[in-house]
């Protein structure tokens, strides 16, 4: 059905799936060139119900935590104008006349079509109960819903979500974010009944209830009771119970929006949905339906975005003329995070009977539940993962196949499994390794072989894998490893022969005090470009900054932001705060050992209230304040320091927290004062920069309530003193810490931890956690005992002395910034002129026409100007990225996901379809 002359395509609906159709048509060259009248291709008219263009509905809840609505936008005016797309917002289709091939909108306008695509989506189902339309009752589907709900809850205290599925739990998270006491009501006997079984639902429920959300299952909603003003006040349940409910959110499923098709006489399924064939064509040969409004050829209506995208691809192929792509069904596997809990399911998670064998791992303490279902021939039928879904990427591609290793290799923690699960070499070629761009392992491996790729950057450029969220980068590296590509020994092209331990030793022994000096003496002359802060890259600059910070007491350096060091720092260290996806920052004051006074709690609340910050208690027993703009940070920290706080260094590769239980102070089982020891440990090692973050924990007895054995440094009280465990961690590859020494006195404990940390700092590779470091060293804890207790290398006294110098030199980094006008100037939202730019460091500026630019000056004085908006995230953060060189080209890396852009042309070196606008460089003031 390719358009060899200009034909008209009408698209009804401009949601995620509808917009994906437009992109797919553009990618195939099937859209008419607006500059060529009557040329070949489709001229598109889009009829949209909402008054805003397509946006990312999947991440709608992020608006509650500070994301601006325009940051969710999927479309741009440039895309629409460049392809001649006529987008009509707020004027939805009212009826279709298939005989005349016209669509009439609510405003009365009539549009003719040669082809019509229905992408009308679905609508929320609201159960027919009394009071469902009262003020205070909402659905949760659009930006309008979010805005209305946000405004209403300002005068509400308790919210109830009706529905405990995916959307319901997401809505519950939204209410909780808005500060409401939250209840979830689910008619089924468990949460997420379509995705998880009883065991998975129990683990999920425990996690959600631990966050203060009340869960009611096996019961329905009977009536929304109102007050004298007619507003919602209570929800009566089917069992007669009543819940307080100032707000009620209906999230009890969706129904296909098929009215237009039904009234036009197209076939509609018995339970709704426009009936389509494998090419997504309706019973009218000129009309297609895609997304949640369609009942596909397998008789299903899919409520997920990914199947909708696949349908859009099938229709795009039809309209472009090839017709090669068909849609006969979709994998409904899914992985998501709900209220802080990882949840995933794949294959057939409910396969039952004698033909299915269940393998289950459950850890009630950690809220982890994993189940695999194997068929009679050992093939993987499906699975459920709750609380720890890291194995999802390895398991999902094997659905329908025999696993390449015993099931426990995928289910058990690494320390218990005895070996890591199989790597990329065990994945089939059709396994999707990058879900953002639907790139398979075979496509990646083929690109590696065809183009001789040797690094992740090359894979990104040739396949687009890794250019989305970045979560598949480790898998991409595994594909390179499986292909026999030898990993480069050095850090990067600027230091091809030096790893982090070698950089550390050179700086320590040669007393090198700057990146420029290290680059000039030991860097690669072949890397190209200028020297100094304008050179380097996103890999070597932060590594050198980290090492200089660690060795500052030895080298006489004062602060991580002094002079050239500021140009080396990643965005987190540059602004001493954690960058979030919307371009704002989070603030984490230190709370040693989790002990905090009532006055300090009040002060934190006042700061959060005064600056409009979202507050959350972290897993490390601290309080995180989210949503601060860069320019707000100094004011926030002045108040916090006045209240007795200091930087918690959550932004750095350094000690984060030392978690504690209440120990012998209150607990009847406590054998040691775990709180005081945790405080002492945290205050001793605060500010120590390391290859990766360091976490600690102290438990007052063997009951292990502080989970110390999941930490890099774990201490447990015994009747004879303290046991020291090392090299544990949670996260993506959890590992239990191993016992290093038993029944230590406090003095012995501190001496041994001093040695352990400084040895790790000296020998750890870039971004290497202590668990991976221990494995790489070889010999396990026996080797550590030789070095750190038996002093086999004769360095123990030296390690202790170096740590003592760190303790003596410690100064709170935020207090130092507030005392330094030069450092404070970097927190201004915009630079006054190019003359204030520091070499190698970007600043945002507002140009004469109002455009916000990111300005950079390299080591030779050349100034570059590009747009400040990161095209991948929509956040205005490019000026905060690291400037450097890649193959001699001046580049800036996005501070969010590290995609690099040529500062001369704006082109993204990791994704050729994306670019930053190149802007005029403002002239310096006389």
JOTA-V738330 format. One record per backbone hydrogen bond with DSSP energy under -1.0 kcal/mol. CO is the residue of the C=O (numbers start at 1). NH is the residue of the N-H. If there is no record, write none. Layout:
# JOTA-V738330
co->{CO/CO}
nh->{NH/NH}
This chain:
# JOTA-V738330
co->{3/7/8/8/9/10/11/12/15/16/17/18/19/20/21/22/23/24/25/26/30/33/36/41/42/43/44/45/46/47/48/50/54/55/57/59/60/61/62/62/63/68/69/72/76/77/78/79/80/81/86/88/92/95/97/97/101/102/103/104/104/105/109/111/115/116/117/118/121/123/127/129/130/131/134/135/136/138/142/143/144/145/146/147/148/149/152/153/157/158/158/159/160/161/162/164/165/166/167/168/169/170/171/172/173/174/175/176/181/182/183/184/185/186/188/192/192/197/198/199/200/201/202/203/204/205/206/208/208/209/214/216/220/223/225/225/227/231/233/234/235/236/236/237/241/243/247/248/249/253/255/256/258/259/260/261/262/267/269/273/274/277/278/280/281/284/286/287/288/291/293/295/296/300/305/306/307/308/309/310/311/312/313/314/315/316/317/334/336/338/341/342/343/344/345/346/348/353/357/359/361/363/368/369/370/371/372/373/373/374/375/379/380/381/382/383/384/385/386/389/391/392/395/396/398/401/406/407/407/408/413/413/414/423/424/428/429/431/434/439/439/440/441/442/443/444/445/446/447/455/456/457/458/459/460/464/470/472/473/474/475/476/477/478/479/480/481/494/495/495/496/498/499/500/501/502/503/504/505/506/514/515/516/517/518/519/524/532/536/537/539/540/541/542/543/544/545/546/547/551/552/552/559/562/563/564/565/570/571/572/578/580/584/585/586/587/588/591/592/597/598/599/600/601/602/603/604/605/606/607/608/614/616/618/622/624/625/626/628/629/632/633/634/635/636/637/638/639/640/641/646/649/652/653/654/657/659/662/663/663/672/672/673/674/675/676/677/678/679/680/681/685/691/694/695/695/696/697/698/699/700/701/704/707/708/709/711/712/713/714/715/716/718/721/722/723/724/724/725/726/729/734/735/738/741/744/745/746/747/748/749/750/751/752/753/754/755/756/757/758/759/760/765/769/770/771/772/773/774/779/780/781/782/783/784/785/785/786/795/796/797/798/799/800/801/802/803/804/805/812/813/814/817/820/821/823/824/825/833/834/838/843/844/845/847/851/852/853/854/855/856/857/858/862/864/865/866/868/870/875/875/877/878/882/884/886/889/890/891/892/894/899/900/901/902/906/907/911/914/917}
nh->{41/43/114/115/45/117/47/119/19/20/21/22/23/24/25/26/27/28/30/29/42/36/39/7/32/9/86/11/88/13/91/90/74/57/60/62/63/64/65/67/66/71/72/56/80/81/82/83/85/84/46/48/106/104/101/102/113/97/111/94/95/108/105/103/10/288/12/290/257/255/129/132/224/134/137/232/248/250/146/147/148/149/150/151/152/153/155/156/181/246/247/183/249/185/251/192/169/170/171/172/173/174/175/176/177/178/180/179/159/214/161/216/163/219/218/195/196/201/202/203/204/205/206/207/208/209/210/211/213/212/184/186/238/236/233/234/230/227/245/225/243/222/223/240/237/235/160/138/162/125/123/258/262/263/264/266/265/275/272/269/295/280/327/289/277/287/116/282/118/294/274/276/299/296/309/310/311/312/313/314/315/316/317/318/319/320/323/345/343/341/338/387/336/385/334/383/351/356/374/372/370/368/363/386/361/384/359/381/382/357/378/375/400/348/373/346/371/344/369/392/395/396/398/399/401/380/409/410/411/412/416/417/418/426/427/431/442/441/439/433/434/444/445/446/447/448/449/450/451/459/460/461/462/463/464/467/473/476/477/478/479/480/481/482/483/485/484/524/491/498/490/491/503/504/505/506/507/508/509/510/518/519/520/521/522/523/527/535/885/541/543/544/545/546/547/548/549/550/551/555/556/557/562/565/566/567/568/574/575/577/586/583/580/628/578/625/648/594/595/601/602/603/604/605/606/607/608/609/610/611/613/626/624/621/618/616/587/614/585/632/636/637/638/639/640/641/642/643/645/644/590/652/654/690/694/696/698/665/666/667/664/674/677/678/679/680/681/682/683/684/685/688/767/656/712/713/659/715/661/717/671/704/707/710/711/737/728/727/697/725/699/723/721/718/744/716/740/741/714/738/735/414/729/726/724/722/749/750/751/752/753/754/755/756/757/758/759/760/761/762/763/764/768/773/774/775/776/777/778/783/784/785/786/787/788/789/790/792/799/800/801/802/803/804/805/806/807/808/809/816/817/818/820/824/825/826/827/828/836/837/841/855/831/853/850/847/868/845/866/843/864/840/861/858/856/919/854/878/874/870/877/880/881/893/891/889/886/903/884/901/898/894/909/892/906/916/902/914/908/867}
